[in-house]
């Protein structure tokens, strides 16, 4: 058999696909309907595969997302929905919408939480599978159709896959400098953020090589003093 796509995610702005090849291949997507971590070889099962699907989010770039702990839901937040015309530099249009994809049925639903991060793009989102949540950090914004410099952020938000609500995490210590294009991952009870860009200009890039850790129990930021070449 040909290649078969079993699940799809956008994590920290990078598209990631899980696929199985051949009739006897083992799917690597996780499955289930919420809560805990399930057998990683179990595939999400759609209870009604013939049901009509909701419209997908508007096409976008510079977005980020994460999977729920059981792999049944994929979160996508924000990004840039400007239409790029070949040979033209298009003004950015940043959005702050929250979408969930049912990975078994392929059905999208927009979530309208009571609070949410402000519109932005090039932010980082990491999966916290222990708490079944996604954690967002940073990003950049410029008003619709505007030119000039971007505003960078260094705020931290948590999306709970069970309640489907965003909560801003009020942190202690010295947070990383506001940035976009950073990389983030949750390891145990720590959010680790590395690098990114601090240049406010869309025509230049000021890369960073710093490493910061947020203790998810105390919500305290610490910069790591690393060794070796970053």
C-alpha positions in Angstrom: 0.0 0.0 0.0 1.0 3.6 -0.4 1.8 6.0 2.4 -1.0 6.7 4.8 -1.2 9.8 6.9 -2.5 9.1 10.4 -2.0 12.4 12.3 -0.7 15.9 11.8 0.5 18.6 14.2 2.1 22.1 14.1 4.6 22.4 17.0 6.5 25.6 17.6 5.8 26.7 14.0 7.1 23.4 12.5 4.8 21.0 10.7 5.1 17.4 12.0 3.4 14.4 10.4 3.1 10.9 11.6 2.6 8.3 8.8 2.4 4.6 8.4 3.6 2.7 5.4 2.1 -0.6 4.2 -0.9 -2.6 5.5 1.0 -4.1 8.4 2.9 -1.0 9.6 2.3 0.3 13.1 0.8 3.8 13.4 2.7 6.0 15.7 0.0 8.6 16.6 -1.5 8.4 20.0 -5.2 8.0 20.6 -8.1 8.1 23.0 -10.6 10.7 24.1 -8.9 12.8 26.8 -7.1 12.8 30.1 -4.2 10.4 30.6 -1.5 9.0 28.4 -2.7 6.0 26.4 -0.9 3.3 24.5 1.3 5.2 22.0 0.5 2.6 19.3 -3.2 3.2 19.6 -4.7 5.2 16.7 -7.5 7.7 17.4 -10.9 6.3 16.2 -13.6 8.4 14.7 -17.0 7.4 16.0 -18.8 8.9 13.0 -16.5 9.0 10.0 -19.3 10.0 7.6 -20.4 13.1 9.6 -20.0 16.5 7.8 -16.9 18.5 8.8 -16.6 22.1 10.1 -14.6 24.6 8.1 -10.9 24.6 8.7 -9.1 27.7 10.1 -8.0 30.4 7.6 -4.7 29.6 5.8 -1.8 30.9 7.9 1.9 31.0 8.5 4.1 31.6 11.6 1.7 29.7 13.8 2.3 27.1 16.6 0.5 24.3 18.3 0.6 21.1 20.3 -1.1 17.8 20.9 -3.2 16.8 23.9 -1.7 14.1 26.1 -3.7 11.4 24.4 -3.2 12.7 20.9 -6.9 13.1 20.3 -6.8 16.9 20.0 -4.4 19.3 18.3 -4.3 22.9 19.4 -3.4 25.7 16.9 -3.2 29.3 18.1 -2.6 32.6 16.2 -0.3 33.2 13.3 -0.2 35.4 10.2 -3.2 35.1 7.8 -2.0 37.7 5.2 -2.2 36.6 1.6 1.3 36.7 0.0 1.3 37.7 -3.6 4.4 36.6 -5.5 6.9 39.5 -5.8 5.0 41.6 -3.3 5.8 42.3 0.3 2.5 41.9 2.1 1.7 43.7 5.3 1.2 41.3 8.2 -2.2 40.4 9.6 -1.8 38.7 13.0 -4.6 36.8 14.6 -5.3 35.5 18.1 -7.8 32.7 17.4 -7.8 29.3 19.1 -8.6 26.1 17.1 -8.8 22.4 18.0 -8.5 19.6 15.5 -10.2 16.2 16.3 -7.3 14.1 15.0 -9.5 11.0 14.6 -12.2 12.6 12.5 -10.3 15.5 11.0 -12.9 18.0 12.3 -11.9 21.6 13.3 -13.6 23.7 15.9 -12.8 27.2 17.0 -12.7 27.7 20.7 -13.9 30.9 22.4 -12.2 30.9 25.8 -12.9 33.6 28.4 -9.3 34.9 28.1 -6.6 34.2 25.6 -3.1 35.5 24.5 -3.2 38.6 22.4 -2.8 38.2 18.6 0.7 37.2 17.6 2.9 35.1 15.3 6.2 33.3 15.6 5.5 32.3 19.2 6.5 29.0 20.8 4.1 26.3 22.1 5.2 23.2 24.0 3.2 20.2 25.1 3.0 19.5 28.9 1.6 15.9 28.7 1.7 15.4 32.5 -0.8 18.1 33.0 -2.5 17.7 29.7 -1.9 21.3 28.6 0.0 23.4 26.1 2.3 26.2 27.2 2.8 29.3 25.0 5.7 31.7 25.3 6.6 34.9 23.5 5.9 35.9 19.8 5.6 39.2 18.0 2.9 41.5 16.8 2.3 44.4 14.4 -1.1 46.1 13.8 -2.9 45.0 10.7 -1.5 46.6 7.5 1.1 48.6 9.5 4.8 48.9 8.6 7.7 49.5 10.8 8.8 47.6 13.9 7.2 44.6 15.6 6.4 44.4 19.3 7.9 41.3 21.0 6.4 39.4 23.9 7.7 37.4 26.8 4.4 36.4 28.5 3.6 32.8 29.3 0.1 31.2 28.9 -1.3 27.7 29.6 -4.1 26.0 27.6 -5.9 23.3 29.4 -7.2 20.6 27.0 -9.9 19.4 29.5 -11.5 22.8 30.2 -10.4 24.3 26.9 -9.4 27.6 28.6 -6.3 29.8 28.5 -4.7 31.0 31.7 -1.9 33.5 31.9 0.9 32.2 34.1 2.1 35.0 36.5 5.8 34.2 36.9 8.5 35.1 39.3 12.2 35.8 38.7 13.7 37.3 35.6 11.9 36.0 32.4 13.7 35.7 29.0 13.9 38.9 27.1 10.9 39.4 24.8 11.4 37.5 21.5 10.0 35.6 18.6 11.2 32.4 16.9 12.3 30.8 20.1 12.3 27.0 20.7 10.5 25.6 23.7 9.9 22.1 25.3 8.5 20.8 28.5 10.7 18.3 30.3 9.2 17.0 33.6 8.1 20.0 35.5 10.2 22.5 33.6 9.6 24.7 30.5 12.9 25.2 28.7 13.2 28.1 26.2 16.2 28.5 23.9 17.2 31.3 21.6 15.0 33.3 19.3 15.1 36.7 17.7 14.9 40.1 19.4 15.2 42.4 16.4 12.0 44.5 16.1 12.7 45.0 12.4 11.2 42.6 9.8 14.3 43.1 7.7 16.9 42.0 10.2 17.5 39.2 12.7 19.2 39.3 16.1 19.6 35.7 17.1 20.0 34.6 20.7 21.8 31.6 22.3 20.5 31.9 25.9 18.7 29.1 27.8 16.0 29.8 30.3 14.0 27.4 32.5 10.6 28.0 34.0 9.8 25.8 37.0 6.2 24.9 36.4 5.5 24.3 40.1 6.9 27.6 41.5 6.5 29.5 38.2 10.0 30.9 38.7 12.3 31.7 35.8 16.0 30.9 35.9 18.7 31.5 33.2 20.9 28.4 32.8 24.6 28.9 32.8 25.6 26.4 30.1 29.0 25.1 29.0 30.1 24.3 25.5 29.3 26.1 22.3 25.6 27.1 22.1 
